[in-house]
Amino acid sequence: MTTVRITARPRGPLVVELGDAAVELVGPDGQPREPPPGKRLLLCRCGASKSKPLCDGSHNRIGFEAPPPEPDDGDAG
């Protein structure tokens, strides 16, 4: 089984490290999109990207900063 690693950058996108995993990318319109080549995706989370769901660097232009994480209540599920 391949592990996919997703890292949230504090002032930027979600970085998805795919390794050898396949991915299906769907746009906000519900239509499938061709993922860019490579083993990594950068997904927008600021909402300003013109190429959603992919990041286009708009977070820099708008000064995006992620909200602080919510405190962990110790409940693992």
C-alpha positions as a printed Julia matrix, in Angstrom:
77×3 Matrix{Float64}:
   0.0    0.0     0.0
   1.28   3.46   -0.92
   1.09   6.2     1.68
   0.06   9.65    0.51
   1.44  12.47    2.65
  -0.48  15.76    2.89
   1.17  18.78    4.49
  -0.53  22.12    5.1
   1.79  25.06    4.58
   0.96  27.85    7.08
   0.77  30.54    4.41
   0.16  28.42    1.37
  -1.31  25.34   -0.25
  -1.79  21.76    0.78
   1.2   19.8    -0.5
   0.2   16.28   -1.56
   3.13  13.88   -1.93
   1.79  11.04   -4.05
   4.72   8.7    -4.39
   3.45   5.98   -6.75
  -0.22   6.45   -5.83
  -2.75   7.26   -8.52
  -4.97  10.29   -8.01
  -8.27  11.44   -9.45
  -8.51  15.23   -9.51
 -11.97  16.84   -9.68
 -12.53  20.58  -10.16
 -15.05  22.76   -8.31
 -17.44  22.26  -11.23
 -17.43  18.5   -10.59
 -15.54  17.76  -13.79
 -12.41  15.6   -13.8
  -9.14  17.42  -14.35
  -5.87  16.02  -15.6
  -3.41  16.16  -12.69
  -0.09  17.81  -13.47
   2.82  15.45  -14.12
   4.98  14.45  -11.21
   4.69  12.99   -7.76
   3.4   16.13   -6.0
   0.25  18.25   -6.13
  -0.21  21.71   -4.65
  -3.85  22.25   -3.75
  -5.31  25.71   -3.15
  -6.74  26.46    0.26
  -6.87  30.27    0.12
  -9.74  30.27   -2.35
  -8.16  32.8    -4.74
  -6.53  30.44   -7.27
  -7.66  30.82  -10.86
  -6.78  27.14  -11.47
  -8.73  25.51   -8.61
  -8.31  22.99   -7.17
  -4.61  23.57   -7.96
  -2.58  26.35   -6.37
  -1.4   29.14   -8.67
   0.45  31.19   -6.03
  -2.45  33.59   -5.37
  -1.98  33.08   -1.61
   1.11  35.3    -1.88
  -0.82  38.08   -3.6
  -3.67  38.14   -1.09
  -1.53  37.58    2.04
  -3.23  34.31    2.98
  -2.52  33.0     6.43
  -4.14  29.83    7.73
  -6.16  30.06   10.94
  -4.42  28.59   13.99
  -5.11  24.91   14.63
  -7.93  24.08   16.99
  -6.85  22.64   20.34
  -6.7   18.86   20.51
  -9.36  17.62   22.92
  -7.58  14.29   23.3
 -10.39  12.36   21.61
  -8.82  10.06   19.03
 -12.2    9.11   17.62
